[in-house]
Amino acid sequence: VPHLLARLSHPDLELRAKAAEALGEIGADSALPALRALFDDETQELDVRVRAAYALALAARDDAARAWLVEQRDTGRYHAATIDELLSRIPAEPR
């Protein structure tokens, strides 16, 4: 987890996005504050914010992050197919 947390501030946006996604998929509770900060940072590239929102929706069952993903898809701000694929990985039932 520390290695992935360090990647959240890497200059490469793809590394930041992949690290956020991985942290959500492993359910690292210790990463939730950093993921929230990344998601809330409107200066981050949209790719990074989408992956941080996915991580929060997956690991913390964050309804607001999930709703934000749906909004990005529905308004055409982000690739619908990508958002749909991410949303399909979020279980409807609590862990």
C-alpha positions as CSV (number, residue, x, y, z in Angstrom):
1,V,0.0,0.0,0.0
2,P,2.8,2.6,0.8
3,H,4.2,2.1,-2.7
4,L,0.8,2.8,-4.3
5,L,0.2,5.8,-2.0
6,A,3.4,7.3,-3.2
7,R,2.3,6.9,-6.8
8,L,-0.7,9.1,-6.2
9,S,1.6,12.1,-6.4
10,H,3.7,10.9,-9.3
11,P,4.1,13.4,-12.2
12,D,2.8,10.8,-14.7
13,L,-1.0,11.0,-14.7
14,E,-1.4,7.4,-15.9
15,L,0.6,6.2,-12.9
16,R,-1.6,8.3,-10.6
17,A,-4.7,6.9,-12.2
18,K,-3.6,3.3,-12.0
19,A,-2.5,3.6,-8.4
20,A,-5.8,5.1,-7.4
21,E,-7.6,2.3,-9.2
22,A,-5.4,-0.4,-7.5
23,L,-5.9,1.1,-4.1
24,G,-9.7,0.9,-4.5
25,E,-9.5,-2.7,-5.8
26,I,-7.5,-3.9,-2.8
27,G,-9.8,-2.0,-0.5
28,A,-7.0,-0.2,1.4
29,D,-8.9,1.8,4.1
30,S,-5.6,3.6,4.9
31,A,-5.7,5.1,1.4
32,L,-9.2,6.6,1.6
33,P,-8.1,10.1,2.8
34,A,-5.5,10.3,0.0
35,L,-8.0,9.0,-2.6
36,R,-10.6,11.6,-1.3
37,A,-8.0,14.4,-1.7
38,L,-7.2,13.3,-5.2
39,F,-10.8,13.1,-6.2
40,D,-11.6,16.5,-4.6
41,D,-8.7,18.2,-6.4
42,E,-10.2,19.8,-9.4
43,T,-6.8,20.6,-10.8
44,Q,-6.2,16.8,-11.4
45,E,-6.7,15.5,-14.8
46,L,-10.1,13.9,-15.4
47,D,-8.6,10.4,-15.9
48,V,-7.1,10.6,-12.4
49,R,-10.3,11.9,-10.8
50,V,-12.4,9.2,-12.5
51,R,-10.1,6.5,-11.1
52,A,-10.1,8.1,-7.6
53,A,-13.9,8.3,-7.7
54,Y,-14.1,4.6,-8.8
55,A,-11.7,3.7,-5.9
56,L,-13.9,5.6,-3.4
57,A,-17.1,4.1,-4.7
58,L,-15.6,0.6,-4.6
59,A,-13.6,0.7,-1.3
60,A,-15.7,3.1,0.7
61,R,-19.1,2.5,-0.9
62,D,-19.1,6.3,-1.5
63,D,-22.4,7.1,-3.1
64,A,-21.4,10.6,-4.0
65,A,-18.3,9.4,-5.9
66,R,-20.5,6.8,-7.7
67,A,-23.0,9.5,-8.6
68,W,-20.2,11.8,-9.9
69,L,-19.1,8.9,-12.2
70,V,-22.6,8.6,-13.6
71,E,-22.8,12.4,-14.1
72,Q,-19.5,12.3,-16.0
73,R,-20.9,9.6,-18.3
74,D,-24.3,11.1,-18.7
75,T,-23.0,14.6,-19.6
76,G,-20.5,13.2,-22.0
77,R,-17.5,14.6,-20.1
78,Y,-15.9,11.2,-20.0
79,H,-16.0,8.0,-22.2
80,A,-19.3,6.3,-21.4
81,A,-17.9,2.8,-22.1
82,T,-15.0,3.3,-19.6
83,I,-17.4,4.6,-16.9
84,D,-19.8,1.7,-17.6
85,E,-17.0,-0.8,-17.2
86,L,-15.8,0.8,-14.0
87,L,-19.3,0.9,-12.6
88,S,-19.9,-2.8,-13.5
89,R,-17.0,-3.6,-11.1
90,I,-18.7,-2.0,-8.1
91,P,-20.9,-4.5,-6.3
92,A,-24.4,-3.5,-5.5
93,E,-24.2,-5.3,-2.1
94,P,-22.1,-4.1,0.7
95,R,-18.9,-6.1,1.4
